Amino acid sequence: MKYIPPFNGDLSNPERSWVNADPANGIEGSIPGATAFEHPIREIVKVITDAGIEPDGGNLTQLSAAISAMIAGAIGAIPPADTLPVGAVLPALGTTPFPGFLMLDASMPLRADYPGLWAYIQTSGNLITEANWNEATSGSFSSGNGATNFRLADARGVSLRGFDGGRGFDAGRVFGTYQADEIKAHTHITSIEASVGGSSGRPSSGGPFGSISAETASTGGPENRVKNITVNWCIKY
């Protein structure tokens, strides 16, 4: 609803204020037009009727009741989790999933219990048969027993990597497949001097050289990893 100025006052100013009459000081009171009353009344009546309340001239609490009903309805109909699409994946810094989410832990929920998630999985392009689901394909969903359940992807103990999609960083990768840890191929340059000594047992610069192999001591742990914290990967259902 737009602002409706009085009929009198500084007519060149569309934002002129409404004022009370003050005859003692020669101030003329504002003169209202019909729209100044009609428009606010229509706005208020619409709020009341939109809330499902029948306007009643004898009840002066209807506007308050209508606003309260709309607020309560909005809170109940749109909880925070519903702002995310089904199939969205979030990390949880807790041992249980968020409300409205399931752990990506290779479990096999019932299709009837999570129809929205099952519908998303069927259009995800990442659904395989249970017979083809194993560690190598554990980033995919499976069709479970083919009738009543399905299998979730298994994100336990692993990080997530963006699909290459032809970029060339992870060429040839099939979507939804597991990839083990690996160290990038490299070489080390080691300088070793060796010779067969003379009669004195000391190295001889002119003596024949033999073939020598050397192995460095082991260092590190059982995997390559970056600094990290543990999370539970969860999927919205």
Secondary structure, DSSP 8 states (H G I E B T S, - for coil): ------SSS-TT-TT------BGGGTB------HHHHHHHHHHHHHHHHHTT----TT-TTHHHHHHHHHHHHHHHH--GGGGS-TT-EEEESSSS--TTEEE-BS---BTTT-HHHHHHHHTSS-EE-GGG-SGGGTTSEE-TTSSSB-B--B-TT-------TTSSTTTT--TT----------------------TTSS--TTS------------S-SS---S----EEEEE-
